[in-house]
C-alpha cells in the first residue's frame, strides 16, 4: 500500500482523524490504513463491551471498517469529531448485531447499585449479630429447661409433640412452658 503524505501508520505529527476520513472518502487507501491503525483498538473495545463473544466483536469490527470505506463521505466534521462518528457507528452496528441474536444489552455499570443482592448488607449483618448476642443473653436468663425447649423447638425445628415425647411431659405443659419462655424473651429483648 502506498503511503500518502502525512498518513503513514507511524506518523503521528499532524495526523487528523477528520482529515483522514475526508481522504478515505476520496478513496485514499493510505489514509484508510492510518485511520484503521489509530482507531481499531478503541472501536474493538466498544464492540467487545456490547458483544461479549470475541468472534462476534471481531466480525462487527470488520463490518464497521467496510462501512467506513463506503460511507466516509457522510462524515460531517461540523456535527462532531471523527472519533465520535466512528464510535457511534461501532456502537450502532454492535447493538444491531446483538438484537439480531435476541440477547439483551448489558446494563450500564451505573445501575449496579440497583441490582438486588440476596446477601444481607453489612448493616443488616451487624444488627443481626447484635440481636443474636442479645437473644443469647436473654436465653441464658431463662430457666435452663425452658431455654432448652426454646432452642430445640425454634433452632432445631422440633414440634411441640416431639418435645412432649422427649421430655415425657404432657403436651399442654410443653406449650405453656414455651409460651411463658417466649413472653420472657420478648420482655428481655424489648
N, C-alpha and C positions, 0 to 999 in steps of 0.2 A: 504494500500500500504506500503510495506516495504521500509524503508529509507536506501539508500546506503550511505556508509560513505562519508561525505563531500557534500552530495546532499540533505539535509533536506531543506524544504521550507523556514525555518527561519535562516538557517546557511549561513551567508554572508562571513565569514572568509575563504579566499582561494577559493571561488567559481569562476569558469571559464566557460563562455558560450561555448568556444571552446571545453573544456574537456567534458562538459555536452552533447554537440551534439555528440561527439565521443562515449560517453557511451550510448546515445539514439540509435545510430547506432547498438550497441551490444544488444539492447532490454532492457535496464535498465529503468524500469518504474519510479523509484525514481528520476533518472536524468531528465526524461521527465517532471515529476511533478514540479521539481525545475525550470527547463527551462521555463515551462509554467508560473509559478508564477512570474518569473523575467522579462518576455518579453511580456506577453499578453496585458498589458495596452498600451504599446508602439505600438505594432502591431495593436491593435484595433484602436488607433488613426490614424495610416496610412490608414487603410481600411475605416474608417469613413470620412476621408478627401476626399477620392476618391468617396465613395458611401455615399451620404448624408442620405439615408434611414437606420436607425439604424438596422433594422432586416436584411437587406442585408449585412451590415458590419459584423454583428454577424455570419451570415451563412458563409461568406467568411473566417472569423477568424477560425471557426471550420474546414473548408477545409484546411486552412493553417497548422494547427496542425496535421491533418491527414497526410498531405504531409511531414511534419517534421518527423513524426514517421516512415513513409515509406521510405523517401529519405535522412535521416540523413547521411547515408554513402556517399552521393555525396558531402557533405561539405568538402572543402579543405582549411584548415587554411592558407596555403601558398598563396591563392588567395585573401584572405580578412578575416575580422573578422566574427565571428558567427552572431553578430547583423546585420552587413551589408547583410549577406546571408539571414537572416530571413526577413529583411525589403524588400529586393529585391523580395523575394518570396511573401510577403504580397502585395506589390505594383502590381506585375505582375498578381497575382490572382484577385485582386480588379479591375484592368483595364480590364482583360478578362471578368469579370462579367459585368462591365459597358458596354463594347462593345456588349455583348450578349443582353443587354436590349435596345440597339440602342440609348442611351443617350450620350451626349458629356461629355468629361472630362472637369473639371473646369480649367480655365486658372490660371497660377501661379500668385501670388499676385504681382510679379514684373511687370506684364503687366497692372496693374491697371491704370497707367498714360495714357496708350494708349486707354482706354475706353472713348468713346465720351460721354460728359455730355451736354445735351441740354441747361442747365442753363448757363448764361454768367459767366465768371470768375470775380474775384474781380477787376482786372484792367479794364475790359470792363465796369463793373458797375460804377466804379469811373469816367471813361471817359464819359459814358452816363450821369451821374449825372452832370458833369461839362458842357457838351453840352446842357443838358436840362436847366440848370441855365442860360447859355449864350443865349439860344433861348428865354427864358422868358424875359430876359433883352432887347433883340432886339425887341420882340413883343411889349414890353412896350413903346419903342421909336416910334413905328408906330402910325399913326392916329388911334384913338380909334375905329372908324368904320371899317377901314381896318384890324386892329388886330382881331376884332370880326369876320369878314368874313373869315380870315385865320383859326382861331380857329374852327369855325363852319364847314368849308369845310374839313379841314385836321384832326381835332381831333374828331369831331362828325360825320364825314362822309357824310355831306350834299352835294348834287350835286350843280353845278352852277345854274341850272334851279330852284332848290328849294330855293336857296339863292335869286335869282331874284324875285321869287314869294313872299318870306317872307319880302323882303325889298321894294317891289313894284317899282323896278328899272328894266331897260332893261337888258337882258341877256348880251349884249355886254359890257355894263357898268360894270357889276359884273366881267366879265372876265378880263377887263382892270385893274380894281382896284386890283384884286387878283394878276395879273401878276406884276404890279408895286410894290405891297407889298412884293411879293416873291423876286424881284430884290433887294429891300431894305434890306430884311432879309439876302440874300446872301452876300451883301456888309458888313453888320454889323457883320456877323459871320466870314468873311474872315480875 
